[in-house]
Amino acid sequence: MSIPTLIVIYVALLLGALCVVGIYSEMRRRRFGPTHSEDRIFRCQTCGYVYTDDADVDRSRCIQCGKLNEPIVF
């Protein structure tokens, strides 16, 4: 084998190993990372209290003052 062929094989193996480590790291991050919450965020128009409710609720009653509020849209 010539020296340029050995260098190409060496670099290819290092890049392959780096790709495997990157894919493994991304899989671990997704598995153990926090999941996205499906709850909606509400802010009361009267008292300013911020709270969450289920995703299927269009309007939610404030826990502190009882006013119905629309969800916050980001």
CNS distance restraints for C-alpha pairs under 8 A (distance, minus, plus):
assign (resid   1 and name CA) (resid   5 and name CA) 6.56 0.50 0.50
assign (resid   1 and name CA) (resid   6 and name CA) 6.93 0.50 0.50
assign (resid   2 and name CA) (resid   6 and name CA) 6.48 0.50 0.50
assign (resid   3 and name CA) (resid   7 and name CA) 6.23 0.50 0.50
assign (resid   4 and name CA) (resid   8 and name CA) 6.23 0.50 0.50
assign (resid   5 and name CA) (resid   9 and name CA) 6.20 0.50 0.50
assign (resid   6 and name CA) (resid  10 and name CA) 6.05 0.50 0.50
assign (resid   7 and name CA) (resid  11 and name CA) 6.12 0.50 0.50
assign (resid   8 and name CA) (resid  12 and name CA) 5.99 0.50 0.50
assign (resid   9 and name CA) (resid  13 and name CA) 6.09 0.50 0.50
assign (resid  10 and name CA) (resid  14 and name CA) 6.29 0.50 0.50
assign (resid  11 and name CA) (resid  15 and name CA) 6.15 0.50 0.50
assign (resid  12 and name CA) (resid  16 and name CA) 6.04 0.50 0.50
assign (resid  13 and name CA) (resid  17 and name CA) 6.11 0.50 0.50
assign (resid  14 and name CA) (resid  18 and name CA) 6.15 0.50 0.50
assign (resid  15 and name CA) (resid  19 and name CA) 6.17 0.50 0.50
assign (resid  16 and name CA) (resid  20 and name CA) 6.28 0.50 0.50
assign (resid  17 and name CA) (resid  21 and name CA) 6.24 0.50 0.50
assign (resid  18 and name CA) (resid  22 and name CA) 6.16 0.50 0.50
assign (resid  19 and name CA) (resid  23 and name CA) 6.16 0.50 0.50
assign (resid  20 and name CA) (resid  24 and name CA) 6.10 0.50 0.50
assign (resid  21 and name CA) (resid  25 and name CA) 6.04 0.50 0.50
assign (resid  22 and name CA) (resid  26 and name CA) 6.20 0.50 0.50
assign (resid  23 and name CA) (resid  27 and name CA) 6.21 0.50 0.50
assign (resid  24 and name CA) (resid  28 and name CA) 6.27 0.50 0.50
assign (resid  25 and name CA) (resid  29 and name CA) 6.18 0.50 0.50
assign (resid  26 and name CA) (resid  30 and name CA) 6.24 0.50 0.50
assign (resid  27 and name CA) (resid  31 and name CA) 6.13 0.50 0.50
assign (resid  28 and name CA) (resid  32 and name CA) 6.04 0.50 0.50
assign (resid  28 and name CA) (resid  33 and name CA) 7.92 0.50 0.50
assign (resid  29 and name CA) (resid  33 and name CA) 5.33 0.50 0.50
assign (resid  38 and name CA) (resid  54 and name CA) 7.21 0.50 0.50
assign (resid  38 and name CA) (resid  55 and name CA) 5.70 0.50 0.50
assign (resid  39 and name CA) (resid  52 and name CA) 6.09 0.50 0.50
assign (resid  39 and name CA) (resid  53 and name CA) 5.51 0.50 0.50
assign (resid  39 and name CA) (resid  54 and name CA) 4.77 0.50 0.50
assign (resid  39 and name CA) (resid  55 and name CA) 4.75 0.50 0.50
assign (resid  40 and name CA) (resid  52 and name CA) 5.49 0.50 0.50
assign (resid  40 and name CA) (resid  53 and name CA) 5.48 0.50 0.50
assign (resid  40 and name CA) (resid  54 and name CA) 6.08 0.50 0.50
assign (resid  40 and name CA) (resid  55 and name CA) 5.33 0.50 0.50
assign (resid  40 and name CA) (resid  57 and name CA) 7.96 0.50 0.50
assign (resid  40 and name CA) (resid  71 and name CA) 6.32 0.50 0.50
assign (resid  40 and name CA) (resid  72 and name CA) 7.62 0.50 0.50
assign (resid  41 and name CA) (resid  50 and name CA) 7.19 0.50 0.50
assign (resid  41 and name CA) (resid  51 and name CA) 5.93 0.50 0.50
assign (resid  41 and name CA) (resid  52 and name CA) 4.51 0.50 0.50
assign (resid  41 and name CA) (resid  53 and name CA) 6.67 0.50 0.50
assign (resid  41 and name CA) (resid  71 and name CA) 5.65 0.50 0.50
assign (resid  41 and name CA) (resid  72 and name CA) 5.77 0.50 0.50
assign (resid  42 and name CA) (resid  50 and name CA) 5.71 0.50 0.50
assign (resid  42 and name CA) (resid  51 and name CA) 5.35 0.50 0.50
assign (resid  42 and name CA) (resid  52 and name CA) 5.78 0.50 0.50
assign (resid  42 and name CA) (resid  53 and name CA) 7.51 0.50 0.50
assign (resid  42 and name CA) (resid  60 and name CA) 7.44 0.50 0.50
assign (resid  42 and name CA) (resid  69 and name CA) 6.70 0.50 0.50
assign (resid  42 and name CA) (resid  70 and name CA) 6.49 0.50 0.50
assign (resid  42 and name CA) (resid  71 and name CA) 4.53 0.50 0.50
assign (resid  42 and name CA) (resid  72 and name CA) 5.49 0.50 0.50
assign (resid  43 and name CA) (resid  48 and name CA) 5.85 0.50 0.50
assign (resid  43 and name CA) (resid  49 and name CA) 5.62 0.50 0.50
assign (resid  43 and name CA) (resid  50 and name CA) 4.40 0.50 0.50
assign (resid  43 and name CA) (resid  51 and name CA) 6.45 0.50 0.50
assign (resid  43 and name CA) (resid  69 and name CA) 6.99 0.50 0.50
assign (resid  43 and name CA) (resid  70 and name CA) 7.80 0.50 0.50
assign (resid  43 and name CA) (resid  71 and name CA) 7.10 0.50 0.50
assign (resid  43 and name CA) (resid  72 and name CA) 6.79 0.50 0.50
assign (resid  44 and name CA) (resid  48 and name CA) 4.73 0.50 0.50
assign (resid  44 and name CA) (resid  49 and name CA) 5.26 0.50 0.50
assign (resid  44 and name CA) (resid  50 and name CA) 6.49 0.50 0.50
assign (resid  44 and name CA) (resid  62 and name CA) 6.18 0.50 0.50
assign (resid  44 and name CA) (resid  67 and name CA) 7.11 0.50 0.50
assign (resid  44 and name CA) (resid  68 and name CA) 7.75 0.50 0.50
assign (resid  44 and name CA) (resid  69 and name CA) 5.91 0.50 0.50
assign (resid  45 and name CA) (resid  67 and name CA) 7.91 0.50 0.50
assign (resid  45 and name CA) (resid  69 and name CA) 6.92 0.50 0.50
assign (resid  46 and name CA) (resid  65 and name CA) 7.75 0.50 0.50
assign (resid  46 and name CA) (resid  67 and name CA) 7.30 0.50 0.50
assign (resid  47 and name CA) (resid  64 and name CA) 7.84 0.50 0.50
assign (resid  47 and name CA) (resid  65 and name CA) 7.03 0.50 0.50
assign (resid  49 and name CA) (resid  62 and name CA) 7.50 0.50 0.50
assign (resid  49 and name CA) (resid  64 and name CA) 7.40 0.50 0.50
assign (resid  51 and name CA) (resid  62 and name CA) 7.74 0.50 0.50
assign (resid  51 and name CA) (resid  63 and name CA) 7.96 0.50 0.50
assign (resid  53 and name CA) (resid  57 and name CA) 6.98 0.50 0.50
assign (resid  53 and name CA) (resid  60 and name CA) 7.01 0.50 0.50
assign (resid  58 and name CA) (resid  70 and name CA) 6.72 0.50 0.50
assign (resid  58 and name CA) (resid  71 and name CA) 7.09 0.50 0.50
assign (resid  59 and name CA) (resid  68 and name CA) 6.11 0.50 0.50
assign (resid  59 and name CA) (resid  69 and name CA) 5.43 0.50 0.50
assign (resid  59 and name CA) (resid  70 and name CA) 5.03 0.50 0.50
assign (resid  59 and name CA) (resid  71 and name CA) 6.81 0.50 0.50
assign (resid  60 and name CA) (resid  68 and name CA) 5.33 0.50 0.50
assign (resid  60 and name CA) (resid  69 and name CA) 5.46 0.50 0.50
assign (resid  60 and name CA) (resid  70 and name CA) 6.84 0.50 0.50
assign (resid  60 and name CA) (resid  71 and name CA) 7.83 0.50 0.50
assign (resid  61 and name CA) (resid  66 and name CA) 5.30 0.50 0.50
assign (resid  61 and name CA) (resid  67 and name CA) 5.39 0.50 0.50
assign (resid  61 and name CA) (resid  68 and name CA) 4.30 0.50 0.50
assign (resid  61 and name CA) (resid  69 and name CA) 6.28 0.50 0.50
assign (resid  62 and name CA) (resid  66 and name CA) 4.60 0.50 0.50
assign (resid  62 and name CA) (resid  67 and name CA) 5.32 0.50 0.50
assign (resid  62 and name CA) (resid  68 and name CA) 6.24 0.50 0.50
assign (resid  62 and name CA) (resid  69 and name CA) 7.07 0.50 0.50
